[in-house]
Amino acid sequence: MTLTLTLDALTDRIVAILRRAGLNEVQAAALGGVIAAGERDGCKSHGIYRIEGVLRTLKAGKVDGAALPVLAEDDGRAIIRVEARRGFSTPAFDLGLPLLAARARELGLAAMVVNDCTHFSALWPEVEAVTAEGLAALVMCPSYASVAPTGGTRPLLGTNPLAFGWPRPAGHPYVFDFATSVAARGELELKRRAGEALPEGWAIDAEGRPTTDPEAGLAGAMLPFGGHKGSAIGTMIELLAGVMIGDLTSPEVLEQLGTTALAPFHGELVIALSPEAFARGRPGDPFARAELLFGAITGQGARLPSQRRFAARAKAEAEGVTLTPAEAAQLDRMLELGLDAVA
Amino acid sequence: MTLTLTLDALTDRIVAILRRAGLNEVQAAALGGVIAAGERDGCKSHGIYRIEGVLRTLKAGKVDGAALPVLAEDDGRAIIRVEARRGFSTPAFDLGLPLLAARARELGLAAMVVNDCTHFSALWPEVEAVTAEGLAALVMCPSYASVAPTGGTRPLLGTNPLAFGWPRPAGHPYVFDFATSVAARGELELKRRAGEALPEGWAIDAEGRPTTDPEAGLAGAMLPFGGHKGSAIGTMIELLAGVMIGDLTSPEVLEQLGTTALAPFHGELVIALSPEAFARGRPGDPFARAELLFGAITGQGARLPSQRRFAARAKAEAEGVTLTPAEAAQLDRMLELGLDAVA
């Protein structure tokens, strides 16, 4: 039987599962929020599907469910640093956000560095949290080596997501959040299960040759989106959100983790910019002018990113979230068995 | 007869032409530097070829060759603003760079906004100037409406270049600088002249239909690189380096300029980040760790961006720059006739 839950009820159930599995209140509350948000927005790949991965990563001892993130001493400069202390990224981000927002408003722009975190969530919840402060956001992180640089033959870069947001006075912000690989690893996996060929340009095999065989692609490497341009952006993300912030790069993550089956351990970079500060003294209101641009985009039939997600959200907020019988049973099972529910 | 000049002699000749055409010393020196650098690096599209465009834009009264850029009052925050005062972008950038670098070192990151400038240069000279300060750089600007957003039918976004640099202790920095359109307008023009078809995915015609006819593509719109992802990045650049900084977006540029044949008038955003400040207190030296990443990229046969440019530079520095007889004659002609050399 399908199960329909309000968002609050869904969140409570996820938090209860995470608490049962051993996460402390801070970790469980933060993760419960983003996992419920993924389900709410119809992002099945970042919804309750992720709970199992959280539990497996916890069971493998790769994340500290008892961690309390700590804000590094504030030196008044533009870098806000949060030590996740081997916990998940989300509670660390939540801890640093108020200071990041205050500092970006004060200085015009500021950055939050999250160090030593396990990361499994999409970046859009964080982008949206920054835009809710009236600030633009640029967020990026590495993942683990699974993408070959253009012209290369082996996995080196991560799928390295890049996300951006711009606050809109009415309604949802402008938000994009995408992998800098042409496809996500999960999409290759789905093709494999469906017995379908990969589109050309998605992957190379273990010998570095282009392949449309999902099996061969999964054993080889994925390719960056947009050819050498996407490859360069993926490399930039390794540099800024790995090397520069003193945290792991994607090849280092894979080496430490030893598998792509658990949530990766690395850092994250969030840059917040104040449109009000940047536009000060210049003609026009930046928020009103942005709306003209968005209107020109949708006015010619193009879509703004994230619209499908926002539509799913509206539906979920009105009608609740409906889980399949298998999903509902899996939640019950995880609540009952805790870490014994996963291998 | 071909003409081979040392870099200094080439720069002097370009500066003399620009002075003859009416640019003041500040504008001529800054532009002479970047035009000579383009020629030196084998970027013919940003070398002496550009002088004619500079002269035409000047002759059309669209740029003020007598402008002196002004640094806005420093409030001690993270935004450095330079008013180009309707001059070219380059001297404004040069004026703001020392303060940008000092502020990025002090705060960890800082931004330079250049407002009200005419822009024709590549972004890599500015990226390299920031990396020479030991800082990472992210630089972007709009251009004029010539690219349709993905799913759209008409020109709206510009070719909106995105450039990034990372300082390397030995040798040239890691630098990329590319249009967020799949191809540059000049590449479509070259295909038209050669009577060749466009690759699929480069352009749409005036009715918004995919086309491989260069003529139809030039009358229609170019497409973003990497599909919806490149389209989103191009939109981000309109927002950050147009709307946010209180300067023109690409559709506004085209509306004001009325043509794509002159250099566009808009603003520019430069973000400088201090790897030393970001990595402070964390394990490992960011510059040494970045070298490991670069080594892993080149070690599997992939190239770092800008290598062709750096190779051309080494050759030019050793052997000088050789101009074709037509190029040498055109320089002579522009030096003799000033603005009368162009239509």
Interface residues (C-beta under 8 A of the other chain):
Chain A: A72 R77 A78 I79 E106 L107 G108 L109 A110 A111 V113 N115 A136 L138 A148 P149 T150 G151 G152 T153 R154 L156 L162 F164 W166 Y174 F176 F178 T180 G208 F225 G226 G227 H228 K229 G230 S231 A232 I233 T235 M236 E238 L239 L240 G242 V243 M244 I245 G246 D247 T249 P251 I271 L273 P275 A277 F278 A279 R280 G281 R282 P283 G284 P286 R289 A290 L293 A296 I297 Q300 G301 A302 R303 P305
Chain B: A72 R77 A78 I79 E106 L107 G108 L109 A110 A111 V113 N115 A136 L138 A148 P149 T150 G151 G152 T153 R154 L156 L162 F164 W166 Y174 F176 F178 T180 G208 F225 G226 G227 H228 K229 G230 S231 A232 I233 T235 M236 E238 L239 L240 G242 V243 M244 I245 G246 D247 T249 P251 I271 L273 P275 A277 F278 A279 R280 G281 R282 P283 G284 P286 R289 A290 L293 A296 I297 Q300 G301 A302 R303 P305
